[in-house]
């Protein structure tokens, strides 16, 4: 189970203020340039069962290490977001970049690509679809994620580009989200940075065509 605190920043100016703050008080770890793709069947079987299947391609920019590329496949289920606290069941595994690109180019080849690759999450995805040949990308977005360590926490500061506009968010994974909430409230309030707590996750924003 993944548990995160999600903090919504209202605009680019506030995002830039938060970025400068964490550059000052935190320790910079890396920048991730993500491209995220989401899939479902024509009858929206995954959405109806509160399941998300995501492929993510990431270019990592790590200080003193240069750039690296990684790709992951993820199945999420039963997501709940209340007062900025997100809980979700998650399985995530690496996936070959060539396999990711093949699935993005030809989602209808899922069954054959699953068979030839033996990837366990592709096999699980097949079981959730009524017609394994009738699957498509239902949306995508790009995220620039700057990662900092601060107060023994990993801070992820996101700028996400949707087809309808940009959104800004702080994500902090922790098994004690209420403790983290107090810490981040004190930090942001003390530095006069405006914020609210996210009401929808990124996938829900993508599907709705708006940000909450």
C-alpha positions in Angstrom: 0.0 0.0 0.0 1.4 3.4 -1.0 0.5 6.3 1.3 1.3 9.9 0.2 0.6 13.4 1.2 -0.3 15.5 -1.9 -0.1 19.3 -1.7 -1.5 21.4 -4.6 0.3 24.6 -5.5 -2.0 27.1 -7.3 0.3 28.4 -10.1 3.7 28.7 -11.7 4.8 31.5 -9.4 4.0 29.5 -6.3 5.8 26.5 -7.8 8.9 28.5 -8.4 8.8 29.8 -4.8 8.5 26.2 -3.5 11.4 25.1 -5.7 13.6 27.9 -4.4 12.6 27.0 -0.9 13.6 23.4 -1.2 16.8 24.3 -3.0 17.6 26.4 0.1 16.4 24.1 3.0 16.7 20.6 1.4 19.3 18.5 -0.3 18.8 18.2 -4.1 18.8 14.5 -5.2 17.8 14.4 -8.9 15.4 15.6 -11.6 13.1 13.1 -13.4 11.6 13.9 -16.8 8.6 11.5 -17.0 6.3 10.6 -19.8 3.3 8.6 -18.4 0.9 6.6 -20.6 -2.4 5.1 -19.4 -4.3 2.2 -21.0 -7.8 0.7 -20.8 -10.2 -1.4 -22.8 -13.0 0.0 -25.0 -15.6 -0.7 -22.3 -13.3 1.0 -19.7 -13.0 -2.2 -17.7 -10.1 -0.8 -15.7 -11.8 2.4 -14.7 -14.9 0.5 -13.7 -12.9 -1.8 -11.4 -10.9 1.2 -10.0 -7.7 0.0 -11.6 -5.0 1.9 -13.4 -2.4 0.6 -15.7 0.5 2.9 -16.4 3.7 2.8 -18.4 6.3 5.4 -17.4 9.5 6.4 -19.2 11.9 8.5 -17.2 15.0 10.4 -18.1 17.0 10.8 -14.8 19.3 13.8 -14.3 21.5 12.9 -11.3 24.2 15.2 -9.9 27.7 13.9 -10.6 26.3 10.9 -12.4 24.8 12.3 -15.6 21.7 11.1 -17.3 20.1 7.7 -17.2 16.8 6.2 -18.7 14.5 3.8 -16.9 11.0 2.5 -17.7 8.4 1.0 -15.4 5.0 -0.7 -15.6 2.5 -0.1 -12.8 -0.9 -1.5 -11.8 -2.7 0.6 -9.2 -6.0 -0.2 -7.5 -8.6 1.1 -5.1 -7.2 4.6 -4.9 -8.6 6.9 -2.1 -7.7 10.6 -1.7 -9.0 12.4 1.3 -7.8 15.8 2.6 -4.6 15.4 0.5 -3.8 11.9 1.9 -3.6 9.3 -0.9 -3.7 5.6 -0.3 -3.5 3.1 -3.2 -2.6 -0.5 -3.8 0.4 -0.6 -6.2 2.5 -3.1 -8.0 5.4 -1.7 -10.0 8.1 -3.4 -12.0 10.8 -2.4 -14.4 10.0 -2.9 -18.1 12.4 -2.9 -21.1 12.3 0.4 -22.8 11.8 -1.3 -26.2 8.8 -3.2 -24.8 7.3 0.0 -23.5 7.7 1.7 -26.8 6.2 -1.2 -28.6 3.1 -1.1 -26.4 2.7 2.6 -26.8 3.0 2.3 -30.6 0.7 -0.8 -30.9 -1.4 -1.4 -27.8 -3.5 -3.9 -29.7 -0.4 -6.2 -29.6 -0.6 -6.5 -25.9 -1.4 -10.2 -25.9 1.5 -11.2 -28.2 4.0 -8.8 -26.4 2.9 -10.3 -23.0 3.5 -13.8 -24.3 6.9 -13.1 -25.8 8.2 -10.9 -23.0 6.8 -12.9 -20.0 6.3 -9.6 -18.1 4.1 -10.5 -15.1 2.2 -7.2 -15.0 1.2 -7.5 -18.6 -0.1 -11.0 -17.8 -2.2 -9.5 -15.0 -3.5 -6.7 -17.2 -4.7 -9.3 -19.8 -6.8 -10.9 -17.1 -8.6 -7.6 -16.4 -9.7 -7.0 -20.0 -12.7 -8.5 -21.8 -11.1 -8.3 -25.2 -7.3 -8.4 -25.1 -7.1 -7.0 -28.7 -9.3 -4.0 -27.8 -7.0 -1.9 -25.7 -5.9 1.7 -26.3 -4.1 4.6 -24.7 -6.7 6.7 -22.9 -4.4 9.5 -21.9 -0.9 10.7 -21.2 1.0 13.5 -19.5 4.5 14.7 -18.8 5.9 15.5 -15.4 9.1 17.2 -14.4 9.9 16.0 -10.9 12.6 17.6 -8.7 13.5 15.4 -5.7 14.9 16.7 -2.5 15.6 15.2 0.9 14.4 17.4 3.8 13.7 16.6 7.5 14.3 12.9 6.8 11.6 12.9 4.1 11.8 12.6 0.3 10.1 15.6 -1.2 8.9 15.3 -4.8 8.1 18.7 -6.5 6.1 18.1 -9.7 5.3 20.3 -12.7 2.8 18.3 -14.8 1.9 19.2 -18.4 -1.6 18.0 -19.4 -3.2 18.6 -22.8 -5.4 21.3 -21.1 -2.7 23.1 -19.1 -0.1 22.7 -16.3 -0.4 21.7 -12.7 1.9 21.9 -9.7 2.1 19.6 -6.7 4.3 18.4 -3.8 4.2 14.7 -3.1 5.6 13.1 0.1 5.4 9.3 0.7 5.1 8.4 4.3 3.4 5.9 6.6 2.7 8.9 8.9 1.0 11.4 6.7 -0.6 13.5 9.5 2.9 14.1 11.0 4.2 15.0 7.6 1.2 17.3 7.0 2.1 19.4 10.1 5.7 19.6 9.0 4.9 20.8 5.5 2.2 23.2 6.7 4.7 24.8 9.1 7.3 25.1 6.4 5.0 26.5 3.7 3.1 28.8 6.1 6.4 30.1 7.6 7.6 31.0 4.1 4.3 32.5 2.9 3.7 30.0 0.2 0.1 29.4 -0.8 -1.2 25.8 -1.1 -4.2 23.6 -0.7 -4.4 19.8 -0.3 -5.1 17.9 -3.6 -8.6 16.7 -4.2 -7.8 14.5 -7.2 -4.8 12.5 -8.2 -3.0 13.1 -11.5 -4.8 10.4 -13.4 -8.2 11.7 -12.3 -7.2 15.2 -13.4 -6.1 13.9 -16.8 -9.5 12.1 -17.3 -11.5 15.1 -16.0 -9.7 17.6 -18.1 -9.2 19.9 -15.1 -7.2 20.2 -11.8 -8.4 19.8 -8.3 
